[in-house]
């Protein structure tokens, strides 16, 4: 069974079956991390999809200097922080204007 690092190197060369194996191995973990961070199932699904798309696009630049799982969780956590920042309410001193 190939390692995640070997699968990423194959995905970098265009092997989508290798990338599919990565997704199948890690989809539950990615969703669980996103769900714990965001507290919303649908947001967690969106983040998981975004994370795997980012990783696929970054495959040609991937260098296994650390464990793949570390790289993956870092991508997911950064996407979660970005998503949480966008979901944060904006408070103002003035009430909203009505027509």
C-alpha positions as CSV (number, residue, x, y, z in Angstrom):
1,X,0.0,0.0,0.0
2,X,1.6,3.3,-1.0
3,X,2.1,6.1,1.5
4,X,0.3,9.4,1.3
5,X,3.5,11.1,0.2
6,X,3.9,8.6,-2.7
7,X,0.3,9.1,-3.6
8,X,0.8,12.9,-3.7
9,X,3.8,12.5,-5.9
10,X,1.7,10.4,-8.3
11,X,-1.1,13.0,-8.1
12,X,1.4,15.7,-9.0
13,X,2.1,13.7,-12.2
14,X,-1.6,13.7,-13.1
15,X,-2.7,10.4,-11.5
16,X,-6.2,11.2,-10.3
17,X,-6.7,7.6,-9.0
18,X,-3.9,8.3,-6.5
19,X,-5.6,11.5,-5.4
20,X,-8.8,9.6,-5.0
21,X,-7.1,7.3,-2.6
22,X,-5.9,10.2,-0.6
23,X,-9.4,11.6,-0.4
24,X,-10.9,8.3,0.6
25,X,-8.3,7.9,3.4
26,X,-8.7,11.3,4.9
27,X,-12.2,12.6,4.1
28,X,-13.6,11.6,7.5
29,X,-10.7,13.3,9.4
30,X,-10.9,16.4,7.3
31,X,-14.7,16.7,7.9
32,X,-14.3,16.0,11.6
33,X,-11.7,18.7,12.0
34,X,-13.7,21.3,10.1
35,X,-16.9,20.4,12.0
36,X,-15.2,20.7,15.4
37,X,-13.9,24.1,14.4
38,X,-17.0,25.5,12.7
39,X,-19.8,23.6,14.5
40,X,-21.8,23.3,11.3
41,X,-22.1,20.2,9.1
42,X,-22.7,21.9,5.8
43,X,-19.9,24.4,6.4
44,X,-17.6,21.5,7.3
45,X,-18.5,19.8,4.0
46,X,-17.7,22.9,2.1
47,X,-14.3,23.3,3.8
48,X,-13.5,19.7,3.2
49,X,-14.2,20.1,-0.5
50,X,-12.2,23.3,-0.6
51,X,-9.3,21.7,1.2
52,X,-9.0,18.7,-1.2
53,X,-9.3,21.1,-4.2
54,X,-6.4,23.2,-2.8
55,X,-4.3,20.1,-2.2
56,X,-4.9,18.8,-5.7
57,X,-3.9,22.2,-7.1
58,X,-0.8,22.3,-4.9
59,X,0.2,18.7,-5.7
60,X,2.9,19.7,-8.2
61,X,4.5,21.9,-5.6
62,X,4.2,19.4,-2.7
63,X,7.4,18.4,-1.1
64,X,7.2,15.8,1.7
65,X,9.3,17.7,4.3
66,X,6.7,16.8,6.9
67,X,4.0,14.1,7.2
68,X,1.2,14.6,4.7
69,X,-1.4,14.5,7.5
70,X,0.3,17.6,9.0
71,X,0.1,19.4,5.7
72,X,-3.6,18.4,5.2
73,X,-4.7,19.5,8.7
74,X,-2.8,22.8,8.3
75,X,-4.8,23.5,5.0
76,X,-8.1,22.6,6.7
77,X,-7.4,24.7,9.8
78,X,-6.5,27.8,7.7
79,X,-9.6,27.4,5.6
80,X,-11.7,27.1,8.8
81,X,-10.1,30.3,10.2
82,X,-10.9,32.1,7.0
83,X,-14.5,30.8,7.0
84,X,-15.0,31.7,10.6
85,X,-13.6,35.2,10.0
86,X,-16.1,35.8,7.2
87,X,-19.0,34.5,9.3
88,X,-18.2,36.8,12.3
89,X,-20.9,39.5,12.7
90,X,-20.0,43.1,12.2
91,X,-21.1,45.4,15.1
92,X,-21.7,49.1,14.6
93,X,-22.9,51.9,16.9
94,X,-25.7,53.1,14.5
95,X,-28.8,51.0,13.8
96,X,-29.3,50.0,10.1
97,X,-31.1,52.4,7.9
98,X,-34.5,51.4,6.7
99,X,-36.2,52.5,3.5
